[in-house]
Every structure is written in C-alpha cells, then in structure tokens.
C-alpha cells in the first residue's frame, strides 16, 4: 500500500495532503456500502461521519475551516449517508434552510409558516407540519415544542388530507431524468422515513401520544394504519423506477436510561406496522433497513429486529450502548453505524486514541460503519476533529490491508 501523501491545493487555494491509499480503491461508494452492510469484505469501510451542529461549523470557521467548503470536502472524508437520501424527515423551523429532496413526504399543501412571536433572539412559529414551537433565530438547535396539530380523531381526519401519497407533486417534474441518472450512479441511494413512533409523536407530542396509547388506542392505530399505507405507496413508485440500497427510519424513542415506551406498547402498536413495511421493502429488493434512534437502545434492538429492521445507529456511548458488545450479542443479524463517543473528541488526542481502540476489533467483522455517535458538538475544536479524522482514517486503512 502506498504510504506517501500527495500535496494538492483545494478550492480555497490552501495546500492539503491527500493520502494516495484512499484514492486508489477498487470499489465505488455504492459497492463499498453494499459490501459492508451485507458483511462482505470491501476495499475499505466508508470513512464518513454522522454530521455537525451549526454552532460547530461556525466555530470551525474561526479555527481554519474555509467558508464555503463542506467539512467532508476539506478533510477528504466520504459523503455522509444523508446526502444520498431521496426523502427527508426534516421538520423545518426555517423553510429557506430546508433542503428539498426529490421525494416529498411532508404535508401537502404545507401548513402556512407563521411567526407568532419574536423577541429578537427566539421566535415562536408554526412550521410546515403544523407544529408550534420555539426556536433560536440564529444557529438553531433542538426546538422547544409548544403545541401539536392532532389531539382528536377529528383533527387527524382533517390533517390526513395533506398526506396523500398519490399527490403528483410529491415527485419532481424531472423525476424521469433523475431516474436515468440514478441508474448509473456510483453511490448508495435510499429513502428516509419517519417511523411508527416518530410520526404520531410529531403529530401529537410525546405526552399526548403516551396518554393516547391507553386512552385512545383507536386514534393511534388509525394514524399508524394511514402512515403505513402512505409509506408503502410512496415506496412503490420509487422502487418501480430505481433500485434502492437502503431505507432508514427515524424514531428517536429512547433517552439515556432506556425506551420511552414499554415492550408491550411497542409490540402492540409498532411491530405489526414494521413487519408490514419491511416485508414490502424486502419483496421489492431492499434488505438494508436501518433505524435512527438515539439514547439507550439496548432493550429496543430485539423489537426492531422482530419488526424486520436489521440496522441501528448512532449508538450513543454515554447512553450505555457498546458496539463491541452488540456485535458479540447479535453477530451478523445487526448492522451497526456510529458508536464513537463525541465527548472523547472534546478531550484531545489521548482520549480520542483511547476511544478509537475499539475499531481494530470491530472493523474486520464487517457490518459496521464507524462514525461519531451523533452530530459533532461545538465543544469539539477543529484541531481535535482533524486529529480524530486522521487517526480513524489510519485505522480504516490498516483494517483493509
């Protein structure tokens, strides 16, 4: 393997070093992703990351990251998986920041974006999903949710009119041209869906949904019946035209001490819909089904597997999620992504090296994409992040020898 670095100038005019061993690869990004997720041997595992908070990028601009360049482009990382998604789960506070994906799964027509209050620093808005929340005007992070559009069956009957999967505007007018482009792509391509906890929570809020499981189960089932039909119908058209590599489902239904709902509630209200959706996906050629769930997911993983999903991320280490232990427990039944403690990146090279010691054990086993266990926070300096990327890249390349 070549061990020399090639000096190049990037768009900023600044000289950087590109490791030639990364450039001379046998697989493209799509082949590499599919090899890893099917526990086959790639030329190397994907060298990507989960993402970054806006505050983090703003800090790094002051520490050497050129404005106008993506972190991945500047540091030579692979693209994040989210860049290869045909649909977005984003519930936007600021419509001008919302990246329109080719397939639109939000309400149509959108709820009118309204600013209800503005104190100069924060605003109270009703977003395009009809959710009332408080957000910061600059560098927004997690909003404070204030009210939700669905409280009764009557509310939902009015709401679901906006969730017609057959609305022609859900697919762009240039979809046929995109299909031809996708057929010759060299990168993975997938759909991103809100799941069977995430969707009713978005409509009702966590407190109201938790009560409705007991007090109004008919409403919850009606929402989930409709949502499962919606996702399958949306998927049909996409899968008729394009061979997809994965589907990922957003839930975020755990905190640092476990699941937000009991196994009984999961099995009653979620398992049937997961099984129906994942069965449809597999029948149509998609066998990589990843769940995005923060928090302590240890008790949820068997339930997701029973529902037909076969991958989990981002594996938050401080929430008692250990990717090494998960690999030993589940073997090749479970695809893993994440599992690198973001807090280690705050503490410098020694802590980073200690955290990365798990990679030589995990990488040769397959089915694992190493990333930070959520978006990189602003407490991480750019120097620390660059050191982490350098060391992780070295371990990835060593594992590929």
C-alpha positions as CSV (number, residue, x, y, z in Angstrom):
1,X,0.0,0.0,0.0
2,X,1.3,3.5,-0.9
3,X,2.3,5.5,2.2
4,X,3.1,8.8,0.5
5,X,1.0,11.8,0.6
6,X,0.3,13.9,-2.5
7,X,0.2,17.7,-1.9
8,X,-2.7,19.4,-3.6
9,X,-4.5,22.7,-3.5
10,X,-8.2,22.7,-2.7
11,X,-10.7,25.3,-3.9
12,X,-9.6,27.6,-1.1
13,X,-6.1,27.7,-2.6
14,X,-4.7,26.2,0.6
15,X,-2.3,23.3,0.2
16,X,-3.6,20.0,1.7
17,X,-2.3,16.4,1.7
18,X,-4.3,13.7,0.1
19,X,-3.5,10.1,1.2
20,X,-2.9,8.2,-2.1
21,X,-4.0,5.0,-0.4
22,X,-7.5,6.4,-0.2
23,X,-7.5,7.4,-3.9
24,X,-6.5,4.1,-5.4
25,X,-9.5,2.0,-4.4
26,X,-11.3,-0.9,-6.1
27,X,-14.8,-0.1,-5.2
28,X,-17.0,2.9,-5.6
29,X,-19.1,4.3,-2.8
30,X,-22.2,2.2,-3.6
31,X,-20.2,-1.1,-3.9
32,X,-18.4,-0.3,-0.7
33,X,-21.7,0.5,1.2
34,X,-23.4,-2.7,0.0
35,X,-20.3,-4.8,0.8
36,X,-20.2,-3.5,4.4
37,X,-23.9,-3.8,5.1
38,X,-24.0,-7.3,3.8
39,X,-21.0,-8.4,5.9
40,X,-18.8,-8.9,2.8
41,X,-15.3,-7.6,2.5
42,X,-15.0,-4.1,1.0
43,X,-11.7,-2.5,-0.2
44,X,-12.2,-0.3,2.9
45,X,-15.2,0.7,5.1
46,X,-16.9,4.0,4.4
47,X,-15.0,6.9,6.1
48,X,-17.9,9.2,6.8
49,X,-19.4,10.9,9.8
50,X,-22.8,11.4,11.3
51,X,-23.0,15.2,11.0
52,X,-22.3,18.5,12.7
53,X,-24.3,21.1,14.6
54,X,-24.4,24.6,13.0
55,X,-22.6,26.0,16.0
56,X,-19.8,23.6,15.5
57,X,-19.3,24.6,11.9
58,X,-19.4,28.3,12.9
59,X,-16.7,27.6,15.5
60,X,-14.5,25.8,13.0
61,X,-14.7,28.7,10.5
62,X,-12.7,30.6,13.1
63,X,-10.3,27.7,13.5
64,X,-9.3,27.1,9.9
65,X,-12.2,25.6,8.0
66,X,-12.7,27.7,4.9
67,X,-16.1,29.2,4.5
68,X,-17.9,27.6,1.5
69,X,-16.3,24.2,1.9
70,X,-18.0,21.2,3.4
71,X,-16.1,19.5,6.2
72,X,-16.0,16.3,4.2
73,X,-14.6,18.0,1.1
74,X,-11.9,19.8,3.1
75,X,-10.8,16.8,5.1
76,X,-11.2,14.2,2.4
77,X,-14.0,12.3,4.1
78,X,-16.6,10.3,2.3
79,X,-20.0,11.9,1.9
80,X,-22.4,11.4,4.8
81,X,-25.2,8.9,4.1
82,X,-27.8,11.7,4.5
83,X,-26.5,13.2,1.2
84,X,-27.8,10.1,-0.6
85,X,-31.4,10.2,0.6
86,X,-34.3,10.6,-1.8
87,X,-36.6,11.9,1.0
88,X,-36.2,14.0,4.1
89,X,-37.7,13.7,7.6
90,X,-36.7,17.3,8.4
91,X,-39.3,19.3,10.3
92,X,-38.1,22.7,9.4
93,X,-38.2,25.8,11.6
94,X,-36.8,27.9,8.7
95,X,-38.2,27.0,5.3
96,X,-35.3,28.7,3.5
97,X,-32.9,26.2,5.1
98,X,-35.0,23.2,4.2
99,X,-33.2,21.1,1.5
100,X,-35.8,19.8,-0.9
101,X,-35.2,16.2,-1.6
102,X,-36.7,14.6,-4.8
103,X,-39.5,12.8,-2.9
104,X,-41.5,14.9,-0.5
105,X,-43.2,13.2,2.4
106,X,-44.3,16.2,4.4
107,X,-47.9,17.6,4.4
108,X,-49.1,18.9,1.0
109,X,-50.1,21.6,0.9
110,X,-47.8,22.7,3.6
111,X,-49.1,24.4,6.7
112,X,-48.6,28.1,6.3
113,X,-45.3,29.0,8.0
114,X,-46.2,31.6,10.6
115,X,-44.1,33.6,13.1
116,X,-46.3,34.2,16.2
117,X,-43.7,35.8,18.5
118,X,-40.3,37.4,18.0
119,X,-38.2,38.7,20.9
120,X,-35.1,39.2,18.8
121,X,-33.3,36.1,19.9
122,X,-36.1,33.5,19.7
123,X,-39.2,33.1,17.7
124,X,-42.4,31.1,18.2
125,X,-43.5,29.7,14.9
126,X,-46.0,27.2,13.4
127,X,-43.9,25.2,11.0
128,X,-44.8,23.5,7.7
129,X,-46.0,20.4,9.6
130,X,-48.4,22.5,11.7
131,X,-46.3,22.1,14.9
132,X,-46.0,25.1,17.2
133,X,-42.5,25.6,18.7
134,X,-39.9,28.0,19.9
135,X,-36.6,28.2,18.1
136,X,-33.5,30.3,18.2
137,X,-33.3,32.7,15.2
138,X,-29.6,32.0,14.5
139,X,-27.8,28.7,14.6
140,X,-31.0,26.7,15.6
141,X,-30.6,23.5,17.6
142,X,-33.3,21.4,19.2
143,X,-36.6,23.4,19.4
144,X,-38.9,23.7,22.3
145,X,-42.2,22.2,21.2
146,X,-45.3,24.0,22.4
147,X,-48.4,22.5,20.6
148,X,-49.3,19.9,18.1
149,X,-51.9,19.6,15.3
150,X,-53.6,16.4,16.3
151,X,-55.4,15.8,19.5
152,X,-58.6,14.0,18.4
153,X,-59.8,11.8,15.6
154,X,-61.5,14.8,14.0
155,X,-58.1,16.6,14.0
156,X,-56.5,13.7,12.3
157,X,-59.2,13.3,9.6
158,X,-58.6,16.9,8.7
159,X,-54.8,16.5,8.8
160,X,-54.5,13.4,6.7
161,X,-56.0,15.2,3.7
162,X,-52.5,16.8,3.4
163,X,-50.8,13.3,3.5
164,X,-52.0,11.9,0.2
165,X,-49.2,9.7,-1.2
166,X,-50.6,10.0,-4.7
167,X,-50.3,13.7,-4.9
168,X,-48.3,14.2,-8.1
169,X,-46.2,17.0,-6.6
170,X,-44.6,14.5,-4.2
171,X,-42.3,13.6,-7.1
172,X,-40.5,16.3,-9.1
173,X,-41.3,17.1,-12.7
174,X,-37.8,16.0,-13.7
175,X,-38.2,12.6,-12.0
176,X,-37.7,10.7,-15.3
177,X,-34.4,12.4,-15.8
178,X,-33.3,11.7,-12.2
179,X,-34.2,8.0,-12.7
180,X,-31.8,7.8,-15.6
181,X,-29.1,9.4,-13.5
182,X,-29.7,7.1,-10.6
183,X,-29.5,4.0,-12.7
184,X,-25.8,4.7,-13.4
185,X,-24.9,6.1,-10.0
186,X,-21.7,5.2,-8.1
187,X,-23.1,5.9,-4.6
188,X,-25.7,4.3,-2.4
189,X,-29.3,5.7,-2.6
190,X,-32.0,5.3,0.0
191,X,-35.3,6.6,1.4
192,X,-35.6,8.3,4.8
193,X,-38.9,7.9,6.7
194,X,-40.4,8.9,10.0
195,X,-41.2,5.7,11.9
196,X,-44.2,4.4,13.7
197,X,-43.3,6.1,17.0
198,X,-41.8,9.2,15.4
199,X,-44.8,10.0,13.2
200,X,-47.6,10.0,15.8
201,X,-45.3,11.8,18.2
202,X,-44.7,14.5,15.6
203,X,-48.5,14.9,15.2
204,X,-49.5,14.6,18.8
205,X,-46.5,15.3,21.0
206,X,-44.9,12.8,23.4
207,X,-47.2,13.5,26.4
208,X,-50.4,13.3,24.3
209,X,-49.2,10.2,22.4
210,X,-48.2,8.4,25.7
211,X,-51.7,9.0,27.1
212,X,-53.4,8.0,23.8
213,X,-51.9,4.6,23.8
214,X,-54.1,3.9,26.8
215,X,-57.0,6.3,26.5
216,X,-57.5,6.5,22.7
217,X,-55.8,3.5,21.1
218,X,-58.2,3.7,18.1
219,X,-56.7,7.1,17.2
220,X,-53.2,5.8,17.4
221,X,-54.0,2.8,15.2
222,X,-55.8,5.0,12.7
223,X,-52.7,7.3,12.4
224,X,-50.4,4.3,12.0
225,X,-52.7,2.4,9.5
226,X,-52.7,5.5,7.4
227,X,-48.9,6.1,7.8
228,X,-48.0,2.6,6.8
229,X,-50.2,2.8,3.7
230,X,-48.6,6.2,2.9
231,X,-45.0,4.9,3.2
232,X,-45.7,1.8,1.1
233,X,-47.4,3.8,-1.6
234,X,-44.6,6.3,-1.7
235,X,-42.0,3.5,-1.8
236,X,-43.9,1.7,-4.7
237,X,-43.3,4.4,-7.2
238,X,-39.6,4.9,-6.2
239,X,-38.9,1.2,-6.3
240,X,-40.7,0.7,-9.6
241,X,-38.2,3.2,-11.1
242,X,-35.0,2.8,-9.1
243,X,-33.1,0.0,-7.3
244,X,-32.5,1.4,-3.9
245,X,-29.7,0.3,-1.5
246,X,-31.3,1.1,1.9
247,X,-34.1,2.6,3.8
248,X,-33.6,4.4,7.1
249,X,-36.4,5.0,9.6
250,X,-36.2,7.8,12.2
251,X,-37.6,7.1,15.6
252,X,-35.6,8.7,18.5
253,X,-37.7,6.9,21.0
254,X,-35.2,6.4,23.8
255,X,-33.3,8.5,26.4
256,X,-30.2,7.8,28.4
257,X,-31.9,5.2,30.6
258,X,-33.9,3.3,28.0
259,X,-37.0,3.3,25.8
260,X,-39.8,5.9,26.1
261,X,-42.4,3.1,25.8
262,X,-42.7,-0.4,27.1
263,X,-42.1,-3.6,25.1
264,X,-45.8,-4.3,25.3
265,X,-46.8,-1.0,23.8
266,X,-44.1,-1.5,21.1
267,X,-45.4,-4.9,20.2
268,X,-49.0,-3.8,20.1
269,X,-48.7,-0.5,18.3
270,X,-45.4,-0.7,16.3
271,X,-44.4,-4.3,15.5
272,X,-47.3,-5.1,13.0
273,X,-46.5,-1.9,11.0
274,X,-42.8,-2.5,11.0
275,X,-43.4,-6.1,9.8
276,X,-45.7,-5.0,7.1
277,X,-43.4,-2.2,5.8
278,X,-40.2,-4.2,6.0
279,X,-41.8,-7.2,4.3
280,X,-42.9,-5.0,1.4
281,X,-39.4,-3.5,1.2
282,X,-37.7,-6.9,1.1
283,X,-40.1,-8.2,-1.5
284,X,-39.0,-5.2,-3.7
285,X,-35.3,-5.7,-3.2
286,X,-34.4,-3.6,-0.2
287,X,-32.8,-5.6,2.5
288,X,-30.9,-3.0,4.4
289,X,-33.3,-1.3,6.8
290,X,-31.7,1.0,9.4
291,X,-33.3,2.6,12.4
292,X,-32.1,6.0,13.6
293,X,-32.7,6.0,17.4
294,X,-30.7,8.0,20.0
295,X,-30.4,7.0,23.6
296,X,-30.1,3.6,25.3
297,X,-31.5,1.3,22.6
298,X,-30.4,-2.0,24.2
299,X,-33.9,-3.1,25.0
300,X,-35.3,-1.8,21.7
301,X,-33.0,-3.7,19.4
302,X,-34.7,-7.1,19.7
303,X,-38.0,-5.4,19.0
304,X,-36.7,-3.6,15.9
305,X,-35.2,-6.9,14.7
306,X,-38.6,-8.7,15.3
307,X,-40.2,-5.9,13.2
308,X,-37.8,-6.6,10.3
309,X,-35.2,-3.8,10.6
310,X,-31.6,-5.0,10.6
311,X,-29.5,-2.0,11.5
312,X,-29.3,0.7,14.2
313,X,-27.4,4.0,14.7
314,X,-25.9,6.2,16.1
315,X,-25.1,4.0,19.1
316,X,-24.6,6.7,21.8
317,X,-21.8,5.5,24.0
318,X,-22.8,7.6,27.1
319,X,-26.2,6.0,26.9
320,X,-24.7,2.6,27.7
321,X,-24.6,1.5,24.0
322,X,-21.5,-0.5,23.3
323,X,-20.9,-1.5,19.6
324,X,-18.4,-4.2,20.6
325,X,-21.0,-5.8,23.0
326,X,-23.7,-5.5,20.3
327,X,-21.6,-7.2,17.7
328,X,-20.9,-10.1,20.1
329,X,-24.6,-10.4,21.0
330,X,-26.2,-10.1,17.6
331,X,-23.5,-11.2,15.2
332,X,-24.4,-10.6,11.6
333,X,-28.1,-10.1,12.4
334,X,-27.4,-6.4,13.1
335,X,-25.7,-3.7,11.0
336,X,-24.1,-1.0,13.2
337,X,-23.2,2.6,12.5
338,X,-21.8,5.2,14.9
339,X,-20.5,4.2,18.3
340,X,-17.6,6.7,18.7
341,X,-18.1,8.8,21.8
342,X,-18.5,12.5,20.8
343,X,-17.3,13.5,24.3
344,X,-13.9,11.9,23.6
345,X,-13.4,14.4,20.8
346,X,-13.7,17.2,23.3
347,X,-10.8,16.0,25.4
348,X,-8.0,15.8,23.0
349,X,-5.7,13.2,21.3
350,X,-5.2,10.9,24.2
351,X,-9.0,10.5,24.8
352,X,-9.5,10.1,21.0
353,X,-6.9,7.4,20.7
354,X,-8.5,5.5,23.7
355,X,-11.9,5.7,22.1
356,X,-10.8,4.5,18.7
357,X,-9.2,1.4,20.2
358,X,-12.4,-0.5,19.6
359,X,-12.1,-0.1,15.8
360,X,-9.5,-2.8,15.2
361,X,-11.8,-5.3,16.8
362,X,-15.0,-4.1,15.0
363,X,-13.9,-3.3,11.5
364,X,-12.7,-6.8,10.4
365,X,-16.0,-8.3,11.5
366,X,-18.0,-6.3,8.9
367,X,-21.4,-4.7,9.1
368,X,-20.0,-1.6,10.9
369,X,-19.6,2.0,9.7
370,X,-17.6,4.0,12.3
371,X,-18.9,7.5,13.0
372,X,-19.3,9.8,15.9
373,X,-22.4,8.8,17.9
374,X,-24.4,11.9,17.0
375,X,-23.7,15.4,15.5
376,X,-20.3,16.7,16.5
377,X,-20.9,19.4,19.2
378,X,-19.4,22.8,19.3
379,X,-17.3,21.8,22.3
380,X,-15.0,20.0,19.8
381,X,-12.2,22.0,18.4
382,X,-11.3,21.8,14.8
383,X,-7.8,20.6,15.7
384,X,-9.3,17.7,17.8
385,X,-11.7,16.8,15.0
386,X,-8.9,16.8,12.4
387,X,-6.9,14.5,14.7
388,X,-9.8,12.2,15.1
389,X,-10.3,12.0,11.3
390,X,-6.6,11.3,10.8
391,X,-6.5,8.5,13.3
392,X,-9.8,7.0,12.2
393,X,-8.6,7.0,8.6
394,X,-5.4,5.3,9.6
395,X,-7.3,2.5,11.4
396,X,-9.7,2.1,8.5
397,X,-6.8,1.7,6.0
398,X,-5.0,-0.7,8.3
399,X,-8.1,-2.9,8.5
400,X,-8.3,-3.0,4.8
401,X,-4.8,-4.5,4.3
